[in-house]
Structure formats: C-alpha cells, structure tokens
Amino acid sequence: MRLGRSALAFAVTLGSIAAAAPAAGASTLTSGHADLAIGYDSSLDEWEFAVLCQGCAIDGAPIVGEQEFEPSEIEIVVPEATATTATGPVAGIVDDTLTGASPGSTYYKLPEAEIEATNEEAPFLGWLRAGIDLGDFAGDQITLELVGVSYTGAAGGVHFSLFSADAGLGNPIPHFWMSTFDEASTVNGDNTVSLSVGPGSHSHFNLGFTELGVYEVTVRASGDLAAGGTTSGEGTYIVRVASDCDDAVDNDGDGLADFPDDPGCADELDLSERNPLIQCDDGADNDGDGLSDFPDDPGCASPASNTESPQCQNGINDDVGQDPDPGLIDFDGGASLDLDDDGFVDAQFNPATPPVSASGDPQCNGIAWRNKERSGGCGLGVELAILIPGFLWVWRRRSSSRSS
C-alpha cells in the first residue's frame, strides 16, 4: 500500500547493538525533508515501513514532489557537520549523558530542528503515521519499539539515542526517550514514549550516534486494536554516519567527492576533503589573487595541482628573449593579477609591475594553468618521456618472441 501523511504516537524499547553488514546498492539520502513512515492496513492486518521523501536529495539529486522508497533502498547519511561536543550534566541547562558520549568527546546529532538540519546540510527527518485510520487503535496510539541496532564500522563503544530538546516541557534539557547507553534513565525508564496523534501530524526527534559507521535500526510497531487484540510488524532503517570523505557529497566544491576520487581524502575515515599539502585543494589563496583552489583559481588545472601560480599566471615573463614582444606575459597578459585595475600587474606578483597587455604569451595558448611559457627546444620532452615505457614494453615483447 502507499503511505500518505498522517500522524504517529510511539514507544521505544531497547535492543542490543550488534555487528551489521553494509547496505548493498542502497541510494543515499543526503539532505532535505523526509519521513520515516509507518503504515497499517486494517483489512490485511499488515504493517508497512517506508522512507517518504518530500523535497529531499537522493544520490545528490533533488526529488520533486513526494516519492516513496523501501527502507532497504535508502541509506540516510548523517554528515560530519552534525558533530557535537558532549557536555555531560550541566545543572538546569543540559545533560547529554544518555547519548553514551563522555564529556568532551564527539557524538553526531541528526537534528530535530529544520533550520539546524539545513545549516548543517543534513537530512531533516520526521516520524510519520501514514495510512493508519483513526479508530483502528485504542486511543489512536501505536507503540514503536526499538528491537535492535546493528553497527558496521571501526569503532567500539557504539551507542544510539533518540531524544528531544524540549518535548513541550518548557526547558532546554534533552529528554531521552531511548538510549542504548542507559535504558533505565530514559524518561519512562524503559525506552518508551507515548504520543497522541491526529490526522496529518508527525513528530521530529534528535537522533544521536556516537561513532562514524553504518547503523541499522530495527523497530517494531504495535498497537492495541480498538476492536480487540494486538498487532505488530517490524522494519529496519539504515543510517550512515559519515566523514566528509564518505558522505557522497562534494564538500570542498572541486567536482569530486569522497575517497578515492577526491585527492584530499586519504581514506574513507578522513574528516576533510581538503589536503593541506596540495595548494589547489587546501582551502587557501596561496598566490594572493583573491581565488583559491580548483576550480575557482585559474592557475589550478585540477584539485591535485600543487601550485596556484604556474608560469602562465604568475605575472612574470618567464621566457625573456623568446617572444617577439617581450611584454607578453601569462595567459591573459597579466590581467587576472591586476587586482586594483590600474592597468599594471600588482607589485605583490611582480615588483616590476609590468603593464597589462591585450594579448597573452603565445606559449600559454590562453590556458592559465600551463606551467611553461618557454617554447620547446632540444632535450627530452614530457610527451616522449610518457611514451618511452610503452616503447620499451613493445621492444621487450618482440625480443622475447625472437628468442623463442
């Protein structure tokens, strides 16, 4: 059945955290609004679980309108930007002990507030009662029980929690409805919460994760039928708490995302796609032209380039005596380094402050990132150096054939 928007009330019970296998072939949900939808068909006594995308991004592409997915088809990505420093108990203000993170350490909080999720470029998740008719269940309430949380990753001491900052109780202290760290200290002492529901309503909560990795959260929905008896069903949602190098997002804007494609990523656990050792991927304006890194700085051929000021964009005539016009410099005649627009290359790039010319150096051929203004001469060129290994391989093959 298709799950439409309505409302949800639930309770949660703790399951143990065990090892899990990563989701195979799942699409990634990286941002925007989506609901973890739970439905019930009274005519079939059948429960259904789904991820309902309503303006979210799937595999980096925004979804227009509403689209429904099986939970196994979607991996919800919690980005590194959600990292939060645990404070422990601060009287009358906050107590995040039940996240399982020790004071001063980091946990990752998928936020209940839309503005916070938007600022962190994180998914904004709701819990939705969908396709459940009013009057099906006693008191129009259902219970959601946490059956178990499985984890795949390199860390130990992993914990999962669900909590709200206020829950209508008039203060900012988080109210934990479930915690794998300490079930007995949750609001009701048993990892449960019960909420009244109405047509079209749904609820938002913070989800806490103490480590990077993949969490498979299995829940059991159940309720007392108004006509008598009880019913239940189970579903599993997949969440990946990811570093910048494993979140399916191009975090540094260089057109490449994650390990191994982004040169700034040493591995999947690397916390940044930027590499401080590579000028075109370090986030800094190394040549002072007001632009930094690939693709913004014209001196960068790629994110792996290690100079922002190659010969064709450094404000210097690097091939004196070779050009018919000795005033020809750079790919653009030095225009990109005339930051004050006075018609001369700024002194910070060339103390001689040569005038900007209408034409660039012909050897640059209009390409800023070329690192050679001088025309080719005698000697072994780069192109030949690249071809030599291939020639040697063919020669060895032929020699081997002759000897045999």
N, C-alpha and C positions, 0 to 999 in steps of 0.2 A: 504494500500500500504506500501511497505517497503521504509524506508527513507535512502538514501545514502548521502554521504558527498558532500556538495557544499558550497554555501555562503549565507550571510544574511545581510540585512540592516533593521533597525527598528527605530521606535519612541515609546515613552512611555508616557502614561497618568496615572495620579494618581487615585487610588480608596481608599476607607476608610479601616481602619483596624478594623475588627470585630472579635467576638469570633468564634472559629472553633472547630470541633471535631477531635481528633487524628486519624491518618490513621490506619485502621484496617487491619492487615495481610500483611502490606507492607514490602518488603525486604529493608535492609539498604545498602546504597552506602557510604562507609566509606573512600575510598582513590582511587587514580589513576585518569586517564583521562576519562571524559565522556562529552557528548554534550547534551544540551537541544535542541532537534531537532524540527524544524518546517517545514512541507511539504505542498505542494499544488498540487492537481490533477486537471488540467485544464479541462479534459474531463468530470469530475464529478462535477466541481466547489466545491471541497471538501478539507478542511484543515485537517491536521493530526499533532498531537503533540506526542513526544516520548522522552524517555531518551535513548541515544545511548552510550552504554558502550564500550570503546576501551582501554582495559587494566586496567579497574577499578576493585575494590574489592566489591563483593556483598555478604552480610552476612558473611563477613570475609574471603571469598574465592576468589582468583584472577580469573578473567574471561579471558580466552584465546581468542584472536581474537576480533571480533565485535559482540555484542549482543544487541538487541533492546527490550525495555520494554515500556509498557504503563506508563504514568506519575503516575497513581494511584497505580502502583505496586512497586514504588520505593520511599523511604524516604531518601533524601540526608542529610547526617549527617555533620554538621559543628562542629568540635571538640573544646573543651575548649582551646586548644593550639592556636587558632586563636584570642584569646582575645587581644585587642589593647586598649591602653590608649588614650582617646581623648585629643587633644591639644587645640582645638579651633583655632582661626585665629592666625597664626604666619606670619607676613608680608613677602611676597616673597618666603615662604618655603612651608607652608601647611595651609589648612583650612578644617577641617573635621566637621564643624558645622552642615552641612546638613545630617550627619548621625543621628542626633537627640540626640547624647550623649553629655552631658555637659562636659566642660574641666575637666580633672582629673578622669572622670568616664570611665567605660569599655564598649566597644562595640565589636562585633565579626565580623571579616572581612574574608570572604572566598576569597582568593587572586586570582588576575588575572594572576600572575606570577607563572609559573610551579615550579621553584626552591623553591619559598616560600611555595607553597602548599605541595611540597614533604617534606621539612624540618618540616612542622607542621603536617605531616601525615594527610592532609586534601584532599578532592576531588579537582581536577583541572577541572573546568567546562568551557565549551565553549558554545556559542550560534551559532547554525548551521542552515544554509539554506539548506534544504535537499529535493531532489525530485522536485525542482522548476526549470522549464525550462527557460533558458534565452529567453527573448522576451515575456514571459507571462504578465509581468507587465511593466507599463510605467517607463522608466529609469532603469529597473531592480532593483527596490526598493520595499520593503514592509515596513509596519509600525507595530510595536509591541506596543500595548497599555496595560498599567497596569490597569486592571479592578478593582482589589481589592486584599487586603492582609488580610487573616483571621489568627487569632492567638489563640493558646491554651497554657496556662501557668499561672504562679502565679504572673507575674509582671504587672505593669501598665506603661503607658508612652512608649509604644512599637513603634518602627519605623523601617522601611526598606528602603534601598537605593541601587542604582546601580551607580557606578562611576568608573572612570579610573584615574590612577596616572598621565598620560601624555596626552594620546589621540592624540599624534603626534604634540602637540602644543609647545613642546620644554621646558617645565618646570615641576617640580615635584608636583605642586599644583593639588590636585584632581579636576577633572571635573565631576560634578554630573549631570547625565542625568536624574535621577529620585530620588525623596526623598519624603517620606510621611511626613517628618517634615516640609518642606518648598518648595512647588512646584514652587512658583514664582521665587525662587532664583536658580533654575536649569539652565543649560547652555542656553536653549532656552526659559526659563520662563514658560514652560508648560509640563515638564516631557517628552519631546520627544527628540529623536536623530535620524538622518537620515544618513545612511552609504551606499556608493556604494558597490556593490557586484560583484563577479566574480566566475566562476566555481571553486569549491573546497575550497573556502575561508570561514572562520568563525571568530568570534570575541570573545575576553575574556574581562571580566569586574570584578571588585571587587563587591561583594555583602555584604552589611552591615546590621547587625541585632543588636538591642540594648539590647536584653534580651534573656535569655535561654527560650526555648519553641519551639512549632511547628508552622511554618508559612506555610500557603497555599497561594501560589502566583498565581493568575489567570490573564492570559494575553489574549488579543485579537489580532490576526494577521489580517492585512487587507492590501489591495493594490488597486491601480487603474489599471484595466486591459488594456493592450495595445490595445485590440480590442474594448474597451469602457466599461463603467460601473465599479463598485467596488465590492469587495467580502471580506468576513471576516469569522473568526472562532475563537473559544475560547478553551483554555486548562489550566489546573491547575497543577503546580509543587509543591511538598511537600518538605519542608526543616525543619530539626530538629536541632536546635542549642542546643548542649548537653554538660552537665558536664561530667567529667571523669566517673562518676557513672551512666551515662545514654546514653553512646555513642556506645554501642555494641562492644567495644574494650577492650582488657585486657591491660590496661595502665601500670600496675606495674609488668607484667610478671609472675604472680603467678598461672596462669592457670585458673583464674576465672575472670569474667567480670561483672561489674555493680551491682547495688542493685537489689535484696537482696543476690545475690550469693557471691559477694566479701565481706569478713569480714571487709574490710577497709571502706566500704560505709555505712554511717548512714542512708541515704535515696537517692532518685534519684537526689537531688539537691546538694549533697556532691561534692565538687570540686576536691577531690582526692580519689583514691582507696587505698591509704596508711593510716594506723591507727597509730599515734604516741604512742598509749598506748599498742600496741601489738608488741613485739620485732621481730617477724617473718614477720611483714608487715609494718615496719616503715621506710624502706629505709636505715637503719643504720647498720653498722657492730658492733653489741653490744658486741660481745665476742672477737673482735680483731683478728679473724683468717683469715682475708682477704676476707671473704664472708659475704653476708648479705641476710637475708630473705629467705623465701621459694620460689622456690625450690633450690636455689643456696647453702644456708648454710645447711650442712648435719645435724646440730642439730635441724633443723625445721621439724616437722612432717607434718605441714600444715600451710597455711597462718594465721590460728587462734592460733598457738602455741605462748606462751608468754615467751619462753626462747630460746636463740641460743646456750646455753651451758648446756645441760642436763647432767646427771651423766655419760652417755656413750660417751660424747665428751667434757669433761672438763679438761682432763689431770691429774685427781686426782684419787687415789684408794679409792673409796667410800665404799668398803666392806672389809676393813682390817681385816684379821683373818679368812675370809671365803674361800678365793681362795686357792687351793693347791699351787699355785705360787703367792706369794704376789706382784710380779712385773707386774701382768696382770692388765691393765687399759684400759678403753674406748673400743669402738667397734673395733678399729684398732691398739690397743697397744700404742696409743698416736701419731701415725704418722702424722695425719692431723694437729697436733699442734706443729710439729717440722718445723717451717717456715723457719729456716735457714739451714735445712738439715744437722745438725751436729750429728744426732743420739740421741738427747735428747729433751724431751718436753721443750719448751721455758719457761723461768722464768716468763714471763708475765701470763702464765696459771698456773704454779705450781713452786713456788720458789725453791722447792727441785730438780727441773729439772731431773726427773727420766728418765732412758734410754728408748728409744722406743723399744717395744718388738715385736717379729714376730707375736704373737697371741694377740688377744684382750681378754677382760674379757668375760668368757663364758656366763655370765648372759645377756650380751648385744646382744649376738647372731648375731653379725655383723650389728646391727642396731644402727646408730648414735644417733637417736632422742629419744631412750629409756631413761627414767629418773630414772632408777633403776638398780644398779649393784648388790645389795644385793639379794640373793635368798630368796624366800618366807619362812615365818615362821608362828608362831601362830598369831592369830588375824584375823580380818575380811578383806578379800581381796577385791580388786576393783571389781573383777568379781562377787563375791557374793553380794556386795552392789548393783550392777546393777540389779541382778536377784530378790532381795527381794521385790521391788514394785510389780513385776509380781506375786510372790507367795502370797502376801497379797491380791491382786485383786482376785485370784482364791479362796483363803480361804473365802473371804467375799461373793463371789458368792455362794459357797457351803453352807455357813452358812445361807444365805438368803433363799436358796432353801429348807433347812431343816425346817426353821421356818414357811415356807408357806405350 
